[in-house]
Amino acid sequence: MSTNSTAKTRPLVWLVTGCTSGFGRLFVPAILARGDRVIATARDIESLPEISNTKDVFLLQLDVTDSQESLYAKAATAIERFGEVNVLVNNAGYVLSGVWEEVSHEQVVDQFRTNFFGHMNVTRAFLPNMRSRRSGTVVFMSSIAGWLGVAAGGPYSASKFALEGAVESLQKEVCTLGIRVHLIVLGQFRTSILDDNRRKISRPNPAVDDYNSAVNTLALRQVDTNGKQPGNPTLAVERILDAVRREGMMATREEIPLRIVLGSDAGQIVRAQCLETLQQLDKLQEIGRSTDFLDARGIQDYK
Ligand SMILES: NC(=O)c1ccc[n+]([C@@H]2O[C@H](COP(=O)([O-])OP(=O)(O)OC[C@H]3O[C@@H](n4cnc5c(N)ncnc54)[C@H](OP(=O)(O)O)[C@@H]3O)[C@@H](O)[C@H]2O)c1
């Protein structure tokens, strides 16, 4: 993997999706404070009153659910403004909760259109330019929900699990082309994501009583957690900037891995999931091996 693709000696041009709130909003001043330039994007750029176009800031309307054709056009406009985009931050997202039986196909597709296809399509629009320059960094805002499914948390978890898998492949596709890729596995951070007007819970009328407990438990937890999340998003943004620019706490790291797990809650969950997976593997190892062909040893590893 190229390690000098985003050398810190010159200002970098960042493009961040979903800048009206939370992490996206915090990225803009943090990027400028490092001496870099930023293309701040939002579905509605009128919702960015504190940000205006300057020599280092460019406001661009961008809905990540737009068509691929439109996203290619947005990428061309973005690249034209400062001559290049060095760092793409796929940040836009929202939380849809609901149990399998009650959440509709259309609602889940909408969740994926933003949290999964949105990231994939926006990235696809920028890859040709990064590839031709053999340089660039693509950041994806993932989640502990992409490691652990909770009851009634399926739609959001599914979108983040899908993202984790697809980005793992992307990293292997572009690591020899000078393009760095990072998944930021976030714990619970104090943004607006759990505000009543942002998170969505799917409950039909009438609802299935059998699921009252699962749905109400998650909904109550979201309400209780909102505003008390352990993670400080300002500090998370600083660590992401450190990683991309290889500065601060990341300055002396030889290799920065694909996954950057932020938040002590996230660290605990990822660790527990790894341990539980190992335990489950060990319990059924013999059975797992029992289905191989006899000539399986000669076949190339899957990686
Ligand atoms: N906060 C956490 O605890 C946490 C944990 C794990 C992962 N994450 C991830 O971090 C990312 C940012 O979340 P946040 O906590 O900053 O939430 P937030 O405060 O709710 O901000 C979400 C942003 O995404 C934007 N957005 C939603 N749909 C969009 C679309 N179709 N096109 C463009 N922008 C869109 C929103 O814009 P509008 O104002 O137009 O709606 C808003 O600017 C998300 O991907 C989320 O899944 C957050």
The ligand as a Gaussian input file, in Angstrom:
#p B3LYP/6-31G(d) Opt

LIG

0 1
 N      -22.942000       9.243000      16.207000
 C      -22.696000       7.963000      16.395000
 O      -22.753000       7.446000      17.525000
 C      -22.301000       7.099000      15.227000
 C      -21.899000       5.796000      15.522000
 C      -21.534000       4.959000      14.485000
 C      -21.549000       5.426000      13.188000
 N      -21.956000       6.696000      12.929000
 C      -21.985000       7.125000      11.531000
 O      -21.412000       8.413000      11.378000
 C      -22.010000       9.060000      10.253000
 C      -22.443000      10.454000      10.648000
 O      -23.412000      10.352000      11.657000
 P      -23.645000      11.481000      12.763000
 O      -23.543000      10.821000      14.061000
 O      -22.827000      12.684000      12.476000
 O      -25.207000      11.751000      12.513000
 P      -26.039000      13.090000      12.267000
 O      -25.652000      14.140000      13.242000
 O      -27.460000      12.658000      12.238000
 O      -25.578000      13.551000      10.811000
 C      -25.893000      12.779000       9.691000
 C      -25.614000      13.582000       8.435000
 O      -25.887000      12.735000       7.296000
 C      -26.638000      13.519000       6.384000
 N      -27.416000      12.732000       5.438000
 C      -28.384000      11.819000       5.694000
 N      -28.856000      11.325000       4.553000
 C      -28.175000      11.930000       3.533000
 C      -28.188000      11.840000       2.128000
 N      -29.039000      11.032000       1.489000
 N      -27.312000      12.597000       1.407000
 C      -26.462000      13.439000       2.033000
 N      -26.414000      13.591000       3.364000
 C      -27.263000      12.835000       4.103000
 C      -27.506000      14.388000       7.236000
 O      -27.988000      15.485000       6.451000
 P      -29.487000      16.080000       6.562000
 O      -29.387000      17.218000       7.554000
 O      -29.784000      16.543000       5.185000
 O      -30.372000      14.979000       7.037000
 C      -26.487000      14.821000       8.294000
 O      -25.703000      15.876000       7.798000
 C      -23.155000       8.157000       9.793000
 O      -22.749000       7.382000       8.693000
 C      -23.394000       7.252000      10.986000
 O      -23.940000       6.001000      10.635000
 C      -22.338000       7.538000      13.927000

